[in-house]
Amino acid sequence: MRALSLAISVVALLLLFPALLPLLGWLNWLVLPLALLGAGLGVVFGEDRAFKLGLLVLVVSALRLFLGGGLL
């Protein structure tokens, strides 16, 4: 299960890269729950790397949504 939490956080990170491009900001709405799930599972299963990575992706994605007005 520890590998699952890390895998979810990595998938969220990989989806974050295209979501940073203009007009693809809506993809952050998919990245946010994935990052939260990865970070949450990282806490539950004691996977520190998954927690930190999920938290980083969560913060960057939320900031991108905030700056883009929630859509762009």
FENHU-V317006 format. One record per backbone hydrogen bond with DSSP energy under -1.0 kcal/mol. CO is the residue of the C=O (numbers start at 1). NH is the residue of the N-H. If there is no record, write none. Layout:
CO|NH  CO|NH
This chain:
1|5  2|6  3|7  4|8  5|9  6|10  7|11  8|12  9|13  10|14  11|15  12|16  13|17  15|19  18|21  21|24  24|27  25|28  26|29  27|30  27|31  28|32  30|34  31|35  32|36  33|37  34|38  35|39  36|40  37|41  38|42  39|43  40|44  41|45  42|47  47|51  48|52  49|53  50|54  51|55  52|56  53|57  54|58  55|59  56|60  57|61  58|62  59|63  60|64  61|65  62|66  63|67  64|68  65|70  68|72
